[in-house]
């Protein structure tokens, strides 16, 4: 049986709905020529020169990939789009490639046919990429920050724009810290007067952590800057910020400044438990001098207290990768990580990575049980691609495989209960 796994990619839209992980867009790389004449070319996904419109879908029950064709007004906004899922719909805003920033705003129907609709974006954010979006209250979407064009009009609510003065940006682009809200029922945008706010930045993460709050971590401006290591909370009811929070003493454990990291909740933000305690896993990212960071952290939030703990994860660090969570039980979550850019050894080697890694947080399953679960449920399929031998070789050792080599799946249960 021929098996086609998703294209290696970075900075894609990735989310989980109804036991299915879905991938859309981003950027990949192709190699042209041979030997010393090789060229590494960035290519948008979906490729604008093709008729490709498929959503990549990974079934969490069968552990198999498939493609779901999409129809309608298909967006082609490359990497760094902001997105959120509300009910049966995915909302996607903006994105960028090496030539332009995009201000397209689209909705994908996730129930029945996968159909795209282009939405109006007047009075909304400027064309930008690498900002953040979060759902608020079931009827609203909130976007923050990003890199792109100047604000469409001067903000009346205190938002700032910082121009990018680096040598390769001469077209009025830069960073903003505007907060915009979109009402799904009315279809209208508005800029929010949120008072004091984080600095203008891109490459941050913004995660809803309970029914009323979202947490922002990190963010950068110019590529070679260090970025931020601060935590901010966004009240999703009043749309006001609380922060910044950082280490209060030199010996307090706290991640370094970064952007292009990933962050995912380990407690279902819709659960009652999340109101009392939440944990977030922060993976890798980009620090000073565009260096890929190798550390992984878990942030515990209980009441007004915060505590960071570093995890030792034997995987190749990266940036531009994606992560999202599947909440199985109150204290059991699977975190999925895909793609990104590795630190390449040669200018003739691709940055971009493939392969899916699953982390079992708080799971009662052992690695052996997890691997056997995959193999037994799909023996006919995996037997033909020799994956069972790869998985079975892990059973006695508990090792993780680096997914850079095209390995379609690695499963990693953390032995410690994350609670």
N, C-alpha and C positions, 0 to 999 in steps of 0.2 A: 504493500500500500504506500503510495506517495504521500508524504506529509509536508505541508507547507506551513512553517511557523511565521509569525509576523516579522516584518522587516525590522532590522535594527533601527533604533530611533532614540531621539531625545526630546525633552520638553513637550510632551504630548498631553492631550486630555486623557485621563485615566480615572475610572470610577467603577463601583460595584453596584449592581442592581439585580434583585431576584436571582441570586446565586450565579450571576454571570459578571465577570470582569470585562470591561469594554475599553478599547483603545481607539483613539481617533487622532489623526494629524500628527504634528511634530515635524522633525527634520531628520533625514538620514544622510548617508554619504555613499558615493559610488567612486570606484577607481577606474580611471581612464589611462590607457597606455601600459607599458611594461618596464621593468627594471628602473633605471635612473630617470626614465621619461614618464614615470607614473605621476598622475595628478589626482588629488583628492578633491572631489566636487561635492558641495552641499546641495541637497535636493529636497525641496518642500514635499510634505505629505499632506493630502494626496498630491501626487505629481501633477503639476498644471499642464504638462505635455501629454498626459494620458487621460483615459476615461475612467480611471479608478475612482470608485466612490464607496468602497466597502469599509465597514466598521469591523475591527478585529475583536472577536469575542472568545473568551476562555471560560468554559463551563466548570464551575467549582465542584460539581458532583462527579463528572466523568473525567476531569482533568484533560480535556481535549480542546484544541483551538478550532474555530471555524470563522468564516467570513459572512457577514450580513450586509447585503447590498443596500445602500441608501438611495433615496430619490429626492426630487424636489430641487430647491435652490441650494446646491451643495457648496458649503464654504471652502475656500482655499486660502487659509490665513497662516499656514506654516506653523512655527513654534511659538511658545509663550502665550497662548490664549488663556484668558481667565474664564472659569466655568463653574457651574453649580447645577445640581439635579434637584428639581422640585416636582414631586409627584411622578407623573409619567413623562416628564420632559427634561431634556438636557438643554441648558442655556450656555452659549459660548459667545464671548466678546473678544474682539481684537486679536492680536498676534503680530508676528514680524518675521522677516527674513533679512538677508544681507543687503537688500535694496530698499525696503519700504516698511512702514508701519501700517496696520490695518485697523479700521474702525467698524468693521462689519459686526452685526449682532444677529445671532441665529438661534432658532429653537429646533431641536430634533425630537420628534415623537418617538417614545420608547415602547409604546404599546401598539401591537399590530405591525403595520408597515413602518419602516424606519424612514420617515419623511422629514426633510429639512424645510423650514420656513424662515425667510429673512424678515427681521423685525425692524421697526423704525428706531433710529438712534439719535434723533434730534434732541438737543439739550442734554445729551449724554456725555460720557467721557470723550476725550480726544482720542485720535488714533494712537494706539500704544500696544506694547507687549510686556510680558513679565510683571504684570500687576497681579491683583488677587480679587477673587469674587467669593461671596458666601451667601447662602440663603438666610433670610431673616423672617421668622414668623409665618412661613408658608405662603405668603403672598408677595414678598419683596425680595429683591436681589440687591446686594451692596457690593460695590467695587471700590478698590483703593489702590493708589499708587501706580507705578509702572514707568517705563521709558518710552518716549515717543515724541509726537509733535507738541508744539506749545499748546497751552490750554485754549480752547476754542474762543473763550472770552475771559477777560480778567475776572478772577474770582471775587465775589462779594462776601465770601464766607471764610477768608483767611487761608485758602489753599495757595501753595507756593509752587513755582516752577524754577528749577535750577538747570541752566543751559549746560550741555555737554561741550566742553572746550577742547576735547582730545583731538588729535590730528586727523582722525578718520571720520569725524562727525562735523560737517560744516553746513548743515541744512536746517539749523534751528531746533534740533532735537534736544531732549534732556529729560529730567525726572520731575515728577509731580507728587504731591500728597493730597490730591483732591479725593473726597469721598462722595460718591454718587449712589443714589438709590433708584431702583426701577420697580414700579408697581406692576405686577403681572396682570391684574384685572384691568387697570386703566390703560396700560401700555405706555405710560409716561415716565420720563426720567426727571430727576431733580438733583441739583447739587445740595449737599447737606452741610449745614452750619454746625460742625461737630466740636468747635472750640479748639483747645490745645490738641495736637496730633503728632504722630511720628514724623520723622524727617522725610523729605522727598526721596523716593528710592524705588528700585525694582528688585526682582529676584528674592522677594520675601516669601514667607508662608503665612497664610491666614486660615485658621481652622476653627470651625464652630465646636466648642467644647461642652456646651450644655444647651438647654433650650433658650437661654437668654444671653449668652456671651460667646465671643470668638476671641482667639488668641493669635497675636502676631509675633513672629520671631524672626530676627535677622533682617537682611536687606542690604543692598549695595547701591552705590552710584557707579563711578568709573570702574572699569574692569579690574584694574590693578590696585584699587583701594582695599582696605581691610573689611569695610562694611560695619554692620551693627551686631551686637550680641545682646541687645535689650529685648525685654518682653513687654508687650502692651496688651491690654484687654479692651475689646470693643463691646460696649453694651448694645445689644441688638434691639432693644426696646427704645432707648433714648438716642441711640446712634451717637454716643459720646465715648471718648477714649479715657482709659485709666493707665497711667504709666508715665515714664518708663520705669521698669524694674531691672536691676542688675545685681551683681555681687555686692554684698555689704561689707566684706572683709577680704584681704588679700588671699587668705587660705580657703575661702569658700569655693567649692566645686561649681564650675560654671563653664559652659562651652565658649570657645572663642568666637570672634566676629566672623560672619559668613553670609553668603547668599548662594543661590542655586542648590540649596539643600532640599530635602524632602521632610515632611512632617505629617504624621498620621496619629489619630486618636486610638488609644487602646481600650477605652470605655465608650460604649455607645452614647453619643451626645444626646440622644432622645430618651435615655433611660433616667429613672429617678436617682440611680447611683451616681450619675455624672454630676448631679447638683452638689453632692458631698465630696466626691473625689474623682479626679481625672488624671490620666497619664497619657503623655504624648511621646512618640519615638521620633527623634531627629537623626537623620542619616546624612553624614558626610557634607559635601558642598564645596564652595570655593572661598578661599580666604585671601590674604594679602598676596600681591603679585600674581593673582589668578591661579594660585597653588591649590591643588585638590587636597582637601582635608581628609584625614583617615579615621576620625573619631565618630562614634555613634553614642547618643545620649537618650536617656528617658527622663522626662520631667514629670514629677508628681506634684499635683495641686490638691491640697486639702484645706478647705476654707480659704484663709488669706495666706497660707503658707505655701512655699515652693521649694522643692528639693530636686537637684539634678544628680543623676548617677550615670557614670560612663559604662557602656557595654563593650565587650570584646567580641567583635564580629569578624571571623576570618574570611572576608570577601574583599575583592579588589575595590578600593574606594573610587568614587566617581562624583560627577556633578551633572546637572541637567536631567537627573533620573526622576522617576515618578514612584510614588507609593500611595496606597490606599488600604482601608481596613474592612474586614468582614467580621462583624460581631456575632459570634455563635451563641454564647451564653453571657450571663452577667459578668463573669470573670474569665472569659475565654474569647480571645480575638486572634484571627489570622491576619497578618499584615503581608501585603503583596508588593513586591518591588520589581520594577522593570526598567531596562534600558539605561540611558545616560551616556556621558562621555568619560572614558578612562584617561589616564595619563599615558600617552603613547610613547613608545621607545624610539621612534623614528618619524621624520616628517613624511615618510612614504607609507605610514601605517594609519589606518582609520582610527579616529577617536571613538566613534559611536558603537554602542554595545547592544547585545540582544540577550534573550534568556529571562525567564521568570523565576524569582526566588520567593518562597513562602515561609514566613516566620510564624511559628505557633507560640503566642504569648499566653501564659497562664494555662497552657493546654495540659490535659491529663494523658494525652497520647504520647507514646514514645516515638522516636524516629523509626524504629522497626515497624511499629503498628501503622504509621503514616505511609511508609513505602509499600508495605504489603496491601494496604487499603487501595492505593493507586493501581498496583500491578494486578491484583485479583479482579478488580472491577473492570479492567480494560486489557485482559491478557491477550486477546486476539490482536488488538491494535499495537500494544507496546512490544509484543513478541516480534512483530515484523520490522520494527525499527531498532531492535536490540536495546531498548531502554531498560527492560527488566534486569539485564546483566549490570548495567550501570547503577541502578538503584540497589540491587541486591548486594553489590560490592560495598555499599555504604552501611549495610545492616549491622555489621559487627564493629564498626569503627565510630559511627556517629559523626563522620566528617561532612563538611559542606563542600560542594563543588563550585568553583568559580564559573559563572554562567557566561563568561566572555567567549568561550569556545563554541558557542552554538548549542550547548546543552539546553534542552527545552525546559527543564524543570529541576529545581533543587528545593528540598524541604528541610527546614531547620527549626526544631523545637527548642526553645530556651528552657533549660532544666529548672531554673528558679521560677517560682510563682511570682509574676510581676506585681502582684498585690501584697 
